[in-house]
Amino acid sequence: MKLNNAKTINAWCMYDWANSVYAIVIKSSIFPVFYNTATQNAFNGDIVDFFGFQFVNTALYSFAISFSFLVVAIISPLLSGIADYSSSKKSYMKFFTYLGATSCIGLFFFTGENVEWAIICSVFASIGYTGSIVFYNSFLPIIATPDRHDMISAKGFSLGYIGSILLLIINLICISNPQWFGLDNTVLIARFSFLTVGLWWMGFAQITFKSLKESKRSIDYSRSIIINGYREIYKVFKELKSQPILKYYLTSFFFYSMGVQTVMYMAASFGSKELNLLGNKLILTIIIINALAIIGSYAFAYLSKKRTNKFSLMNMLAIWVGVCIYAYFVYTDYQFYILAFVVGLVMGGIQSLSRSTYSKIMPQNTPDKASYFSFYDVTEKLAVVIGTFSYGFIEQWTGSMRNSTIALGLFFAVGIGFLLMVRIPSSLNFKKA
């Protein structure tokens, strides 16, 4: 595949446009709010019955997300190994895309009392989303040279935010005007929004699938491709011993990812339960957060260009620590809006720059880039498992999400400590790119 081809790069970025509607509508806004309200109405409170076991509704959702990421973390090496030795990264990316999209469509049938169905669909949607990202990320070093990674990564995230905001606004307008559809409440329209996510995701992903190409490789069937993925992950793990820059960076990434992803999943639930914010206010806040994330993606990419990637990441992590401490003391709408404003600025930047920084400092001449990106994704997924489980466990144990935010702050602080130990050579900063 030709490097730095504009058409290919644009098509790659369009997958962010396609799949980010899941991250915003299902993961961060309409579904969490609908889930909280629907389960409270169905069970007359926050305690729900899940296959005969009693859980706090939001804690159960947090556990479900944790489980889905654990599944992906376990199977990612397997999938990476198969993809490496069969030149079929795109095929597996398609599989997970369709799994996630159809699961979103399945959420249309969640009405409140069938909480088991909602959790199962949520788990498969999350597996589809995160599984497809494993293969999506592995295409970045194949389509562009390292000096272009920061801005391409930022462009992808920005397109994702723009597309997801567009669909979210459309759904919000429809939810706010049920009379347009001859309805007297918003329940059916909210459920219909889950359907639109699945169709949008599958539809726009076709642009990416059409343009991404893979070089043909001969397949050595004498090797066990089932085991090979795990061997490759272990190989990368052993190679980290001789790569201190990568080792400390991944350790830092592991800890601060516990916080970033958990905030993204649980922010709407926090506003709904702790502050009793109405659904339309929460969704509007999510729109603002993601609009600001576009600015943040480019702003911190520009900062890394002028200074260094490490400098940009350190500043964002310091802000994240402050966000977690401030969240504990948030009690009013306006305080929550201030919090959302800051989260928006650093949310896009931390994701975009983390991915591009890793693509720079990983070995550039290795033929198995998918294995390195699989290791990166497994690291992130395990971080989310611990982060979301900790968040749900603390809420289930103490009865308050506020206590969970303190734990997230500690994760970010540890991330800062390990990032301080990272010494990125100046030749990898690409300031003149």
C-alpha beads as a LAMMPS data file, in Angstrom:
LAMMPS data file: protein, C-alpha beads

433 atoms
432 bonds

1 atom types
1 bond types

-500.0 500.0 xlo xhi
-500.0 500.0 ylo yhi
-500.0 500.0 zlo zhi

Masses

1 110.0

Atoms # bond

1 1 1 0.000 0.000 0.000
2 1 1 1.349 3.440 -0.946
3 1 1 2.289 5.533 2.080
4 1 1 0.729 8.966 2.709
5 1 1 -1.911 8.532 0.013
6 1 1 -4.568 11.167 0.712
7 1 1 -7.490 9.017 -0.446
8 1 1 -6.431 6.085 1.732
9 1 1 -5.813 8.302 4.755
10 1 1 -9.225 9.946 4.401
11 1 1 -10.902 6.549 4.091
12 1 1 -9.069 5.331 7.207
13 1 1 -10.182 8.398 9.142
14 1 1 -13.778 7.824 8.037
15 1 1 -13.970 4.752 10.245
16 1 1 -13.774 7.112 13.214
17 1 1 -16.741 8.941 11.674
18 1 1 -18.565 5.603 11.368
19 1 1 -17.955 3.979 14.739
20 1 1 -17.795 7.002 17.045
21 1 1 -21.592 7.223 17.060
22 1 1 -21.489 4.137 19.285
23 1 1 -19.052 5.848 21.636
24 1 1 -21.219 8.956 21.935
25 1 1 -24.835 7.790 21.636
26 1 1 -24.593 4.340 23.229
27 1 1 -21.576 4.595 25.496
28 1 1 -21.769 8.173 26.707
29 1 1 -25.181 9.785 26.373
30 1 1 -28.609 8.548 25.299
31 1 1 -28.324 4.893 26.273
32 1 1 -26.900 5.391 29.817
33 1 1 -29.616 7.970 30.556
34 1 1 -32.340 5.769 29.053
35 1 1 -30.986 2.711 30.888
36 1 1 -31.046 4.496 34.254
37 1 1 -34.554 5.846 33.770
38 1 1 -35.994 2.658 32.261
39 1 1 -34.617 0.378 34.980
40 1 1 -35.679 2.745 37.783
41 1 1 -39.235 2.792 36.416
42 1 1 -39.321 -0.973 35.859
43 1 1 -37.900 -1.912 39.274
44 1 1 -39.166 1.078 41.301
45 1 1 -35.665 2.092 42.311
46 1 1 -31.957 1.674 41.631
47 1 1 -31.768 -2.018 42.587
48 1 1 -32.363 -4.327 39.617
49 1 1 -32.722 -8.083 39.293
50 1 1 -30.198 -9.615 36.900
51 1 1 -30.653 -13.363 36.436
52 1 1 -31.750 -13.609 40.080
53 1 1 -28.947 -11.425 41.515
54 1 1 -29.423 -7.932 42.942
55 1 1 -27.281 -5.041 41.705
56 1 1 -27.301 -1.246 41.713
57 1 1 -28.336 -0.478 38.123
58 1 1 -25.383 1.746 37.248
59 1 1 -22.903 -0.567 38.987
60 1 1 -24.278 -3.467 36.915
61 1 1 -23.732 -1.461 33.734
62 1 1 -20.164 -0.688 34.836
63 1 1 -19.542 -4.401 35.485
64 1 1 -20.941 -5.251 32.034
65 1 1 -18.516 -2.860 30.352
66 1 1 -15.674 -4.302 32.425
67 1 1 -16.605 -7.824 31.328
68 1 1 -16.791 -6.851 27.653
69 1 1 -13.303 -5.367 27.753
70 1 1 -11.990 -8.458 29.516
71 1 1 -13.338 -10.622 26.682
72 1 1 -11.680 -8.416 24.064
73 1 1 -8.401 -8.372 25.986
74 1 1 -8.414 -12.172 26.038
75 1 1 -9.251 -12.682 22.369
76 1 1 -7.225 -9.803 20.896
77 1 1 -3.949 -11.777 20.695
78 1 1 -5.779 -14.634 19.007
79 1 1 -7.299 -12.312 16.430
80 1 1 -4.047 -10.455 15.897
81 1 1 -2.201 -13.705 15.299
82 1 1 -4.768 -14.855 12.752
83 1 1 -4.715 -11.472 11.033
84 1 1 -0.902 -11.386 10.893
85 1 1 -0.625 -14.734 9.199
86 1 1 -3.604 -14.573 6.872
87 1 1 -3.481 -10.931 5.726
88 1 1 -7.051 -10.538 6.870
89 1 1 -7.029 -7.591 9.266
90 1 1 -9.805 -5.979 7.263
91 1 1 -11.959 -9.122 7.367
92 1 1 -11.840 -9.240 11.158
93 1 1 -12.394 -5.522 11.352
94 1 1 -15.567 -6.098 9.329
95 1 1 -16.713 -8.930 11.597
96 1 1 -16.436 -6.835 14.738
97 1 1 -18.031 -3.852 13.020
98 1 1 -21.096 -5.882 12.103
99 1 1 -21.230 -7.504 15.564
100 1 1 -21.189 -4.113 17.259
101 1 1 -23.627 -2.458 14.870
102 1 1 -26.228 -5.237 15.034
103 1 1 -25.968 -5.253 18.843
104 1 1 -26.788 -1.533 18.853
105 1 1 -29.808 -2.294 16.708
106 1 1 -30.753 -4.964 19.256
107 1 1 -30.940 -2.326 22.001
108 1 1 -34.067 -1.025 20.256
109 1 1 -35.916 -3.908 21.958
110 1 1 -34.856 -2.927 25.508
111 1 1 -37.845 -1.589 27.450
112 1 1 -36.628 -1.572 31.064
113 1 1 -37.740 -4.801 32.662
114 1 1 -35.676 -6.964 30.270
115 1 1 -32.424 -5.720 31.786
116 1 1 -30.656 -8.977 30.872
117 1 1 -31.241 -8.238 27.167
118 1 1 -29.857 -4.712 27.575
119 1 1 -26.715 -5.951 29.302
120 1 1 -26.106 -8.713 26.737
121 1 1 -26.503 -6.303 23.813
122 1 1 -24.314 -3.733 25.578
123 1 1 -21.578 -6.317 26.072
124 1 1 -21.624 -7.432 22.426
125 1 1 -21.760 -3.826 21.179
126 1 1 -18.729 -2.990 23.309
127 1 1 -16.883 -6.109 22.107
128 1 1 -17.668 -5.184 18.501
129 1 1 -16.478 -1.615 18.946
130 1 1 -13.265 -2.398 20.815
131 1 1 -12.486 -5.460 18.698
132 1 1 -12.667 -3.492 15.462
133 1 1 -10.331 -0.835 16.880
134 1 1 -7.573 -3.449 17.274
135 1 1 -7.392 -3.853 13.504
136 1 1 -8.209 -0.234 12.702
137 1 1 -5.237 1.048 14.705
138 1 1 -2.873 -1.461 13.113
139 1 1 -3.440 0.134 9.697
140 1 1 -1.965 3.513 10.756
141 1 1 1.737 2.572 10.315
142 1 1 0.830 0.863 7.033
143 1 1 -0.806 3.912 5.428
144 1 1 1.426 6.758 6.656
145 1 1 4.967 7.623 7.732
146 1 1 5.576 8.372 11.451
147 1 1 5.902 12.141 10.945
148 1 1 2.254 12.215 9.808
149 1 1 0.792 10.092 12.619
150 1 1 -0.070 12.898 15.077
151 1 1 -2.161 14.928 12.659
152 1 1 -3.748 11.902 10.958
153 1 1 -4.708 10.469 14.339
154 1 1 -6.156 13.835 15.358
155 1 1 -8.060 14.059 12.069
156 1 1 -9.572 10.635 12.664
157 1 1 -10.728 11.494 16.158
158 1 1 -12.055 14.861 14.993
159 1 1 -14.090 13.292 12.194
160 1 1 -15.434 10.856 14.764
161 1 1 -16.548 13.653 17.036
162 1 1 -18.137 15.606 14.173
163 1 1 -20.081 12.597 12.876
164 1 1 -21.226 11.458 16.290
165 1 1 -22.284 14.959 17.301
166 1 1 -24.285 15.275 14.077
167 1 1 -26.215 12.054 14.725
168 1 1 -26.619 12.901 18.407
169 1 1 -28.109 16.306 17.558
170 1 1 -30.536 14.697 15.105
171 1 1 -31.611 12.177 17.750
172 1 1 -31.860 14.867 20.431
173 1 1 -34.126 17.014 18.233
174 1 1 -36.364 14.002 17.587
175 1 1 -36.451 13.053 21.287
176 1 1 -37.373 16.623 22.211
177 1 1 -40.288 16.668 19.759
178 1 1 -42.251 13.402 20.115
179 1 1 -45.374 15.138 18.773
180 1 1 -43.790 15.161 15.315
181 1 1 -44.258 11.404 15.299
182 1 1 -47.692 11.355 16.911
183 1 1 -46.301 10.219 20.271
184 1 1 -46.896 11.607 23.763
185 1 1 -43.527 10.514 25.244
186 1 1 -39.916 10.024 24.182
187 1 1 -39.420 6.344 25.040
188 1 1 -39.905 4.922 21.548
189 1 1 -37.829 7.681 19.925
190 1 1 -34.961 7.082 22.365
191 1 1 -35.032 3.401 21.478
192 1 1 -35.116 4.288 17.785
193 1 1 -31.872 6.261 18.253
194 1 1 -30.087 2.986 19.059
195 1 1 -31.270 1.673 15.697
196 1 1 -29.817 4.691 13.880
197 1 1 -26.418 4.081 15.498
198 1 1 -26.182 0.569 14.090
199 1 1 -27.205 1.636 10.590
200 1 1 -24.838 4.652 10.590
201 1 1 -21.929 2.531 11.826
202 1 1 -22.369 -0.198 9.224
203 1 1 -23.117 2.214 6.404
204 1 1 -20.188 4.635 6.666
205 1 1 -17.744 1.831 7.477
206 1 1 -18.105 0.711 3.871
207 1 1 -16.055 3.746 2.775
208 1 1 -13.135 2.522 4.872
209 1 1 -13.500 -1.104 3.836
210 1 1 -13.508 -0.161 0.156
211 1 1 -10.199 1.733 0.256
212 1 1 -8.002 -0.113 2.765
213 1 1 -5.750 -2.685 1.096
214 1 1 -3.409 -5.289 2.550
215 1 1 -0.255 -6.733 1.063
216 1 1 -0.459 -10.433 0.299
217 1 1 1.596 -12.717 2.487
218 1 1 2.174 -16.437 2.183
219 1 1 0.555 -18.387 4.990
220 1 1 2.596 -20.878 6.962
221 1 1 -0.028 -23.428 7.925
222 1 1 2.566 -25.447 9.841
223 1 1 2.311 -22.912 12.667
224 1 1 -0.622 -22.839 15.020
225 1 1 -2.256 -19.510 14.306
226 1 1 -4.493 -20.072 17.314
227 1 1 -1.499 -20.027 19.646
228 1 1 0.663 -17.694 17.594
229 1 1 -1.158 -14.516 18.606
230 1 1 -0.416 -15.181 22.255
231 1 1 3.169 -16.043 21.379
232 1 1 3.475 -12.704 19.593
233 1 1 2.065 -10.855 22.608
234 1 1 4.519 -12.655 24.876
235 1 1 7.299 -11.847 22.405
236 1 1 6.421 -8.137 22.562
237 1 1 6.277 -8.380 26.368
238 1 1 9.805 -9.851 26.474
239 1 1 11.084 -7.245 24.015
240 1 1 9.908 -4.477 26.377
241 1 1 12.734 -5.429 28.754
242 1 1 15.214 -4.029 26.236
243 1 1 12.980 -1.045 25.370
244 1 1 12.685 1.081 28.549
245 1 1 11.027 3.965 26.693
246 1 1 8.216 1.746 25.471
247 1 1 7.949 -0.121 28.793
248 1 1 7.479 2.980 30.922
249 1 1 5.197 4.588 28.368
250 1 1 2.889 1.557 28.260
251 1 1 2.831 1.370 32.060
252 1 1 1.833 5.023 32.227
253 1 1 -0.744 4.468 29.482
254 1 1 -2.141 1.482 31.402
255 1 1 -2.816 3.525 34.531
256 1 1 -4.201 6.684 32.988
257 1 1 -6.391 4.672 30.602
258 1 1 -8.151 3.279 33.677
259 1 1 -9.347 6.808 34.290
260 1 1 -9.976 8.155 30.780
261 1 1 -12.183 5.359 29.499
262 1 1 -14.114 5.021 32.768
263 1 1 -14.944 8.734 32.748
264 1 1 -16.191 8.429 29.180
265 1 1 -18.440 5.496 30.046
266 1 1 -19.808 6.746 33.347
267 1 1 -20.040 10.560 33.005
268 1 1 -23.700 10.584 31.946
269 1 1 -24.630 8.143 34.705
270 1 1 -22.850 10.389 37.230
271 1 1 -24.812 13.441 36.115
272 1 1 -28.081 11.536 36.061
273 1 1 -27.769 9.858 39.446
274 1 1 -25.657 12.203 41.578
275 1 1 -27.020 15.520 40.256
276 1 1 -30.466 14.448 38.995
277 1 1 -29.864 16.234 35.696
278 1 1 -32.572 15.826 33.097
279 1 1 -31.811 13.694 30.058
280 1 1 -31.897 16.566 27.561
281 1 1 -29.421 18.578 29.652
282 1 1 -27.085 15.620 29.909
283 1 1 -27.211 14.904 26.190
284 1 1 -26.617 18.572 25.360
285 1 1 -23.634 18.505 27.717
286 1 1 -22.243 15.453 25.915
287 1 1 -22.569 17.329 22.609
288 1 1 -20.587 20.240 24.023
289 1 1 -17.931 17.873 25.429
290 1 1 -17.410 16.240 22.053
291 1 1 -17.366 19.542 20.192
292 1 1 -14.626 20.716 22.541
293 1 1 -12.825 17.397 22.049
294 1 1 -12.323 18.303 18.384
295 1 1 -10.546 21.484 19.434
296 1 1 -8.586 19.599 22.073
297 1 1 -7.390 16.948 19.600
298 1 1 -5.797 19.535 17.324
299 1 1 -4.669 21.841 20.138
300 1 1 -2.647 19.176 21.920
301 1 1 -1.338 17.773 18.627
302 1 1 -0.122 21.306 17.847
303 1 1 1.380 21.605 21.338
304 1 1 3.255 18.338 20.857
305 1 1 4.532 19.633 17.515
306 1 1 5.823 22.851 19.110
307 1 1 7.182 21.161 22.224
308 1 1 7.124 17.365 22.626
309 1 1 4.586 14.563 22.903
310 1 1 5.605 13.996 26.509
311 1 1 5.093 17.650 27.411
312 1 1 1.608 17.600 25.906
313 1 1 0.656 14.344 27.642
314 1 1 1.956 15.521 31.024
315 1 1 -0.168 18.657 30.854
316 1 1 -3.279 16.676 29.995
317 1 1 -2.743 14.163 32.800
318 1 1 -2.305 16.956 35.334
319 1 1 -5.630 18.395 34.174
320 1 1 -7.276 14.953 34.483
321 1 1 -6.168 14.682 38.121
322 1 1 -7.774 18.044 38.787
323 1 1 -10.955 16.920 37.022
324 1 1 -11.315 13.878 39.298
325 1 1 -10.763 15.890 42.477
326 1 1 -13.194 18.582 41.340
327 1 1 -15.848 15.970 40.436
328 1 1 -16.051 14.865 44.066
329 1 1 -17.253 18.346 45.041
330 1 1 -19.684 18.933 42.152
331 1 1 -23.269 19.431 43.341
332 1 1 -24.874 21.915 40.940
333 1 1 -25.684 22.034 37.244
334 1 1 -23.228 24.824 36.566
335 1 1 -20.394 23.046 38.375
336 1 1 -21.079 20.004 36.217
337 1 1 -20.968 22.153 33.065
338 1 1 -17.567 23.543 34.089
339 1 1 -16.358 20.002 34.662
340 1 1 -17.702 18.927 31.270
341 1 1 -15.963 21.860 29.555
342 1 1 -12.557 20.816 30.887
343 1 1 -13.154 17.101 30.200
344 1 1 -14.038 17.947 26.608
345 1 1 -10.765 19.772 26.021
346 1 1 -8.571 16.923 27.272
347 1 1 -10.664 13.921 26.202
348 1 1 -9.898 14.060 22.493
349 1 1 -6.288 15.078 22.974
350 1 1 -5.372 12.255 25.355
351 1 1 -6.794 9.557 23.072
352 1 1 -5.362 10.932 19.852
353 1 1 -1.894 11.687 21.197
354 1 1 -1.621 8.405 23.100
355 1 1 -2.174 6.447 19.897
356 1 1 0.186 8.503 17.752
357 1 1 2.923 8.594 20.412
358 1 1 2.870 4.816 20.635
359 1 1 3.065 4.508 16.843
360 1 1 6.232 6.636 16.957
361 1 1 8.147 4.902 19.736
362 1 1 7.308 1.314 18.790
363 1 1 9.941 -0.450 16.614
364 1 1 9.502 0.916 13.090
365 1 1 11.143 -1.945 11.205
366 1 1 9.203 -4.825 12.721
367 1 1 7.126 -6.827 10.192
368 1 1 4.482 -7.569 12.849
369 1 1 3.107 -4.128 13.603
370 1 1 -0.301 -5.683 14.291
371 1 1 1.236 -7.573 17.227
372 1 1 2.560 -4.364 18.758
373 1 1 -0.782 -2.649 18.308
374 1 1 -2.522 -5.712 19.694
375 1 1 -0.327 -5.419 22.787
376 1 1 -1.237 -1.732 23.003
377 1 1 -4.929 -2.549 22.750
378 1 1 -4.715 -5.391 25.270
379 1 1 -3.020 -2.959 27.659
380 1 1 -5.824 -0.446 27.188
381 1 1 -8.579 -3.049 27.493
382 1 1 -7.172 -4.490 30.714
383 1 1 -6.944 -0.946 32.048
384 1 1 -10.615 -0.384 31.278
385 1 1 -11.498 -3.707 32.942
386 1 1 -9.872 -2.553 36.172
387 1 1 -11.103 1.041 35.883
388 1 1 -14.783 0.287 35.235
389 1 1 -14.855 -2.612 37.696
390 1 1 -13.298 -0.431 40.400
391 1 1 -15.801 2.319 39.675
392 1 1 -18.760 -0.071 39.901
393 1 1 -17.390 -1.932 42.933
394 1 1 -16.812 1.268 44.904
395 1 1 -20.323 2.508 44.080
396 1 1 -21.890 -0.876 44.971
397 1 1 -19.903 -0.936 48.225
398 1 1 -20.236 2.704 49.346
399 1 1 -23.472 3.697 47.599
400 1 1 -21.925 6.762 45.949
401 1 1 -20.238 7.448 42.618
402 1 1 -18.339 10.347 44.188
403 1 1 -16.025 7.978 46.008
404 1 1 -15.268 6.289 42.685
405 1 1 -13.943 9.548 41.200
406 1 1 -11.171 9.669 43.814
407 1 1 -9.931 6.266 42.698
408 1 1 -9.801 7.535 39.108
409 1 1 -7.689 10.481 40.225
410 1 1 -5.176 8.105 41.784
411 1 1 -4.915 6.181 38.492
412 1 1 -4.034 9.404 36.653
413 1 1 -1.467 10.346 39.307
414 1 1 0.320 6.999 38.939
415 1 1 0.245 7.498 35.162
416 1 1 2.072 10.806 35.609
417 1 1 4.713 9.102 37.754
418 1 1 5.580 6.539 35.089
419 1 1 5.436 9.086 32.262
420 1 1 8.069 11.131 34.089
421 1 1 10.398 8.154 33.625
422 1 1 9.926 8.167 29.839
423 1 1 12.789 9.694 27.856
424 1 1 11.634 10.121 24.265
425 1 1 14.551 10.875 21.893
426 1 1 14.217 14.263 20.201
427 1 1 14.412 12.526 16.827
428 1 1 10.996 10.959 17.498
429 1 1 9.148 14.181 18.231
430 1 1 8.913 15.293 14.598
431 1 1 8.482 18.964 15.488
432 1 1 9.087 20.005 11.886
433 1 1 6.440 17.679 10.463

Bonds

1 1 1 2
2 1 2 3
3 1 3 4
4 1 4 5
5 1 5 6
6 1 6 7
7 1 7 8
8 1 8 9
9 1 9 10
10 1 10 11
11 1 11 12
12 1 12 13
13 1 13 14
14 1 14 15
15 1 15 16
16 1 16 17
17 1 17 18
18 1 18 19
19 1 19 20
20 1 20 21
21 1 21 22
22 1 22 23
23 1 23 24
24 1 24 25
25 1 25 26
26 1 26 27
27 1 27 28
28 1 28 29
29 1 29 30
30 1 30 31
31 1 31 32
32 1 32 33
33 1 33 34
34 1 34 35
35 1 35 36
36 1 36 37
37 1 37 38
38 1 38 39
39 1 39 40
40 1 40 41
41 1 41 42
42 1 42 43
43 1 43 44
44 1 44 45
45 1 45 46
46 1 46 47
47 1 47 48
48 1 48 49
49 1 49 50
50 1 50 51
51 1 51 52
52 1 52 53
53 1 53 54
54 1 54 55
55 1 55 56
56 1 56 57
57 1 57 58
58 1 58 59
59 1 59 60
60 1 60 61
61 1 61 62
62 1 62 63
63 1 63 64
64 1 64 65
65 1 65 66
66 1 66 67
67 1 67 68
68 1 68 69
69 1 69 70
70 1 70 71
71 1 71 72
72 1 72 73
73 1 73 74
74 1 74 75
75 1 75 76
76 1 76 77
77 1 77 78
78 1 78 79
79 1 79 80
80 1 80 81
81 1 81 82
82 1 82 83
83 1 83 84
84 1 84 85
85 1 85 86
86 1 86 87
87 1 87 88
88 1 88 89
89 1 89 90
90 1 90 91
91 1 91 92
92 1 92 93
93 1 93 94
94 1 94 95
95 1 95 96
96 1 96 97
97 1 97 98
98 1 98 99
99 1 99 100
100 1 100 101
101 1 101 102
102 1 102 103
103 1 103 104
104 1 104 105
105 1 105 106
106 1 106 107
107 1 107 108
108 1 108 109
109 1 109 110
110 1 110 111
111 1 111 112
112 1 112 113
113 1 113 114
114 1 114 115
115 1 115 116
116 1 116 117
117 1 117 118
118 1 118 119
119 1 119 120
120 1 120 121
121 1 121 122
122 1 122 123
123 1 123 124
124 1 124 125
125 1 125 126
126 1 126 127
127 1 127 128
128 1 128 129
129 1 129 130
130 1 130 131
131 1 131 132
132 1 132 133
133 1 133 134
134 1 134 135
135 1 135 136
136 1 136 137
137 1 137 138
138 1 138 139
139 1 139 140
140 1 140 141
141 1 141 142
142 1 142 143
143 1 143 144
144 1 144 145
145 1 145 146
146 1 146 147
147 1 147 148
148 1 148 149
149 1 149 150
150 1 150 151
151 1 151 152
152 1 152 153
153 1 153 154
154 1 154 155
155 1 155 156
156 1 156 157
157 1 157 158
158 1 158 159
159 1 159 160
160 1 160 161
161 1 161 162
162 1 162 163
163 1 163 164
164 1 164 165
165 1 165 166
166 1 166 167
167 1 167 168
168 1 168 169
169 1 169 170
170 1 170 171
171 1 171 172
172 1 172 173
173 1 173 174
174 1 174 175
175 1 175 176
176 1 176 177
177 1 177 178
178 1 178 179
179 1 179 180
180 1 180 181
181 1 181 182
182 1 182 183
183 1 183 184
184 1 184 185
185 1 185 186
186 1 186 187
187 1 187 188
188 1 188 189
189 1 189 190
190 1 190 191
191 1 191 192
192 1 192 193
193 1 193 194
194 1 194 195
195 1 195 196
196 1 196 197
197 1 197 198
198 1 198 199
199 1 199 200
200 1 200 201
201 1 201 202
202 1 202 203
203 1 203 204
204 1 204 205
205 1 205 206
206 1 206 207
207 1 207 208
208 1 208 209
209 1 209 210
210 1 210 211
211 1 211 212
212 1 212 213
213 1 213 214
214 1 214 215
215 1 215 216
216 1 216 217
217 1 217 218
218 1 218 219
219 1 219 220
220 1 220 221
221 1 221 222
222 1 222 223
223 1 223 224
224 1 224 225
225 1 225 226
226 1 226 227
227 1 227 228
228 1 228 229
229 1 229 230
230 1 230 231
231 1 231 232
232 1 232 233
233 1 233 234
234 1 234 235
235 1 235 236
236 1 236 237
237 1 237 238
238 1 238 239
239 1 239 240
240 1 240 241
241 1 241 242
242 1 242 243
243 1 243 244
244 1 244 245
245 1 245 246
246 1 246 247
247 1 247 248
248 1 248 249
249 1 249 250
250 1 250 251
251 1 251 252
252 1 252 253
253 1 253 254
254 1 254 255
255 1 255 256
256 1 256 257
257 1 257 258
258 1 258 259
259 1 259 260
260 1 260 261
261 1 261 262
262 1 262 263
263 1 263 264
264 1 264 265
265 1 265 266
266 1 266 267
267 1 267 268
268 1 268 269
269 1 269 270
270 1 270 271
271 1 271 272
272 1 272 273
273 1 273 274
274 1 274 275
275 1 275 276
276 1 276 277
277 1 277 278
278 1 278 279
279 1 279 280
280 1 280 281
281 1 281 282
282 1 282 283
283 1 283 284
284 1 284 285
285 1 285 286
286 1 286 287
287 1 287 288
288 1 288 289
289 1 289 290
290 1 290 291
291 1 291 292
292 1 292 293
293 1 293 294
294 1 294 295
295 1 295 296
296 1 296 297
297 1 297 298
298 1 298 299
299 1 299 300
300 1 300 301
301 1 301 302
302 1 302 303
303 1 303 304
304 1 304 305
305 1 305 306
306 1 306 307
307 1 307 308
308 1 308 309
309 1 309 310
310 1 310 311
311 1 311 312
312 1 312 313
313 1 313 314
314 1 314 315
315 1 315 316
316 1 316 317
317 1 317 318
318 1 318 319
319 1 319 320
320 1 320 321
321 1 321 322
322 1 322 323
323 1 323 324
324 1 324 325
325 1 325 326
326 1 326 327
327 1 327 328
328 1 328 329
329 1 329 330
330 1 330 331
331 1 331 332
332 1 332 333
333 1 333 334
334 1 334 335
335 1 335 336
336 1 336 337
337 1 337 338
338 1 338 339
339 1 339 340
340 1 340 341
341 1 341 342
342 1 342 343
343 1 343 344
344 1 344 345
345 1 345 346
346 1 346 347
347 1 347 348
348 1 348 349
349 1 349 350
350 1 350 351
351 1 351 352
352 1 352 353
353 1 353 354
354 1 354 355
355 1 355 356
356 1 356 357
357 1 357 358
358 1 358 359
359 1 359 360
360 1 360 361
361 1 361 362
362 1 362 363
363 1 363 364
364 1 364 365
365 1 365 366
366 1 366 367
367 1 367 368
368 1 368 369
369 1 369 370
370 1 370 371
371 1 371 372
372 1 372 373
373 1 373 374
374 1 374 375
375 1 375 376
376 1 376 377
377 1 377 378
378 1 378 379
379 1 379 380
380 1 380 381
381 1 381 382
382 1 382 383
383 1 383 384
384 1 384 385
385 1 385 386
386 1 386 387
387 1 387 388
388 1 388 389
389 1 389 390
390 1 390 391
391 1 391 392
392 1 392 393
393 1 393 394
394 1 394 395
395 1 395 396
396 1 396 397
397 1 397 398
398 1 398 399
399 1 399 400
400 1 400 401
401 1 401 402
402 1 402 403
403 1 403 404
404 1 404 405
405 1 405 406
406 1 406 407
407 1 407 408
408 1 408 409
409 1 409 410
410 1 410 411
411 1 411 412
412 1 412 413
413 1 413 414
414 1 414 415
415 1 415 416
416 1 416 417
417 1 417 418
418 1 418 419
419 1 419 420
420 1 420 421
421 1 421 422
422 1 422 423
423 1 423 424
424 1 424 425
425 1 425 426
426 1 426 427
427 1 427 428
428 1 428 429
429 1 429 430
430 1 430 431
431 1 431 432
432 1 432 433
